[in-house]
C-alpha cells in the first residue's frame, strides 16, 4: 500500500526523540504510515512507538544490530519497503539518518531529499523545502522517482505527540547483510559524556567565541548552570582549542534551534549564524558594537563579556 | 595506496550571504568567485597525508587522482590541486543543471571501475546544496563499506583503515577493509587527525590544507589532466531530483540594545518570556 515508512532510531535501548519529528512529517503527508524499529533491544523499545497512530510497528530485534553500521541496516529496510509497498521512507536528519538514508535511496533507486525543514503539495506533487548555502537560501526540491527517501530536521518538525489508536506490533526477521558489511568492523564507541542537556535538544544554549580565550569554561559554566543550558562554541573558539570540537555550532558543527540562544563574544560569522539562526530568541553579548551578530540578535548587550556574564549570573539569581 | 578524491566547484563559501534570487526565482551566485568546496579540499589533504611520509611530503608513496564533474573552467581548480601534490586529474564534462547527487555517484562508480582505487574520499557535503549524499550513494552503487563524518583516519597497512566518525556526542571507530568510501569533516586537517603508516607518529602537520608553491604549480602543468564525457561513464543520465524553486530566508531584524545584565534578564522574563 502506498504510504510512509518511518525508520525509528534507537539509542541505548530507547527511541531517540528525533524519531518523533519523522512521525510528525509522516502525519503531515496524511497517508497511512508504519514505523520500523530495528536494533538490538528493539522489542523492548517498540512499546514507546505504539501510541502515534501508525498502522503497525514493525520490530526487527537482532543482536547483530547493536552498532550503528548502516551496511547491516539497509537490507532490512529495503525488504520492509518492498514487502509493504511504501512509497516514502522518512528518518530523522541525525548523524545516523544522514549516514544511512542516501545509501538506502541508492539501493531503492529512489530520489533523496536531505535535511528537509518544510513540505508542500502543489498540483499533486510534493515539494520538499531544504536549507542550503549555509542557511542563506532554501530550495524546494521535487523527487521524480516513484519512491522518495527523506531525512527530516528535528529543529523544524516538532516532535509528534501521542494520538490515534494503538498500533499493533509485528515482528520481522533481519534481512541478510550487504556483502560489504563484512568489511566494516565496529571497533568502539567513545561517548563524550556530559551532564548538560544535548546541544540539539536543549531549551537554552549558551555559546562562546574566541574572545573567551582560556577562560571559556570558567566564564560560561556558571551561566549555563544558572540556566540549565547546553554549552556551544563558535568554530573560532574550537579551532583555537578553547572549546572541544563537539561543542561547535554552525555550518560545520551542530545546528540548534533552542528557545533562547545566548552568543557570548561571538562576532557572528556566516558559518556560525547558519547553525543557530532558527533559535526563537537570540541574545548577543559583545564589546564590539559593530559585530555582525547584533544584526540578528533580538537583544544586544554591548559590554565586555568578562564583566557582563558574571553580572548576568548574579541577576538571574537575584530575579529568580 | 591509490586514492580517488572527488571535488566539487562551488560559489565562494565565505560569501554565501551575498547570493540573490534571479528574476525567475532561481539562486543567483553571480559575482561570487568559484572555488573548491572546502570539505573536498580537506579530503584531498587527507588523501595526500595518507600517501606520504609527512616529514618528506614531496615524495608520493601511492597515487592520488582528483576528479570533478564540471565545465572546462574548473580545470584551474584541478591544476591547483595537482600543484599541491595530486598525481593526475580527471574532468568529466557536465554542468550543475544536468547533475544530481545520484548521477554524480553513478558516474564516480563507473570511474572507480576504470581506476580501481583503494579508497574514494570526498567532503561529507558540498558547500552549496549540502545534501551529504554522494559518498553514501557511491558506496551503495559499488557495494563498498562507507565511513561518513570522518574526523580521524589511521592507516594500519594497505588493506585497512581505522576511521573515527564524529557522531552526535560520540566518536565511533570503525575498521574498514579496503576498498571503501570515506567522507570527511573539517577536523580531518588538524595536525594529527591523519596517521599514515609512512609517517612517524610524532609528526604533526600544520593545521589546515597545504598550499602549492609556485614551482610546484609550474611543474603541475606537465601532470596529466584528462577530459571525459558523462556518456563515457553512464548510459542513463535522467535526474532523480530537481529544484523547482528557491527562496531567501526572512531577514532577522536587529532587535533592541539593552542597558545592562539586569535590563536583559527583565526583558527575557517579561517581553520574550523565555526564562
Interface residues (C-beta under 8 A of the other chain):
Chain A: X67 X68 X69 X70 X71 X74 X94 X95 X96 X98 X99 X100 X101 X102 X103 X104 X105 X106 X107 X110 X111 X112 X113 X114 X115 X127 X130 X131 X132 X133 X134 X135 X136 X137 X138 X139 X140 X141 X142 X143 X144 X145 X178 X179 X180 X181 X182 X183 X184 X185 X186 X187 X188 X189 X190 X191 X192 X194 X198 X200 X204 X227 X239 X245 X246 X251 X252 X254 X259 X260 X270 X277 X280 X281 X282 X283 X294 X295 X296 X297 X298 X299 X300 X301 X302 X303 X308 X311 X312 X314 X315 X316 X319
Chain B: X11 X13 X14 X15 X16 X17 X19 X21 X27 X100 X101 X102 X105 X127 X128 X129 X130 X131 X132 X133 X134 X135 X136 X137 X139 X140 X141 X143 X144 X145 X146 X147 X148 X149 X151 X162 X166 X167 X168 X169 X170 X171 X172 X173 X174 X175 X176 X177 X178 X180 X185 X186 X187 X207 X239 X240 X241 X242 X243 X244 X245 X246 X247 X248 X249 X252 X254 X255 X256 X257 X258 X260 X261 X262 X264 X265 X266 X267 X268 X269 X272 X274 X275
